[in-house]
Amino acid sequence: MTENEKLLLLQLNQINMLSQQFNVYKEFDNGGRIEIMKGYIPKNDHKDLLSISRYFAKKGDKVQITTDIHFKQ
């Protein structure tokens, strides 16, 4: 297996793991959906996030609400 194939396989495995970390919150007839990451803790802006998510999901988009992400500096 080449180095590129190993890298591609690793990326596919990471995508598969991420897809299993979300629960469907709401689905729309046009295929749009809102998914919320497992372990998500609602904060002050939770209603705003759902409102914005609903707007895009009603247009047919897939929206994922994630937990807070912190980047090392």
N, C-alpha and C positions, 0 to 999 in steps of 0.2 A: 504494500500500500504506500503510495507516494505521500509526501508531506502535505500537499494540497488536499488530497483525499482525506487525510486524518483531520485536517483543519475543518473541512466541510462537514465531516461526520460529527465533530465536536460542536460545531455551530448548530447543526440540526438537533442534536441531543439537548442543547441549551434551550432552543426554541420549544421543543417538546415539553421540557420541564416547566417552562414559563406558562405554557398554555394550560397546564394542569393546576396552576396556582390561582385560577380565577373561577368565581361562581357567577352564573348568569343572573343578573338582577332583573332585567326586563328585555323582552324581545318584541319587535314590531313586525307587522305583516310584510313589510318591504325588505326584510332581512336585517334591518338595523338591530343592534343590540347593545345593551350596557352590561359590562362585566365588572365585578368588583374583586380585587385581589384578596385572597384569604389573609386574614390578620389585619385587614384595614380597620383603622380606628377613626370613626367620624370626629371631625373637629368643627370649629366655628363656621367654616365655609362649606360644610357638607351639603346643605340645601342648594347653594350656588353651583357646586360641582354637579349635582344631579340635574339641575335645571339646564346647565350648559350641555351635559351629556345627552339629555333627552332631546335637545334641539338637533344635535348631530345624528343621533340614532334614528330619529324620525325621518331624516333624509336618506337613511339606508346605510349609514356608517357603523363600524364596530368601534365602540368606545370602551377603554379600559381605565378604571380608576385604581390607582396604585397607592401603596403606603408611601410615607415620606422617604425620599431617597437622599442620602447624605454622601457627598463626594469627599474623599481625602484631598487635602490641599498639599 
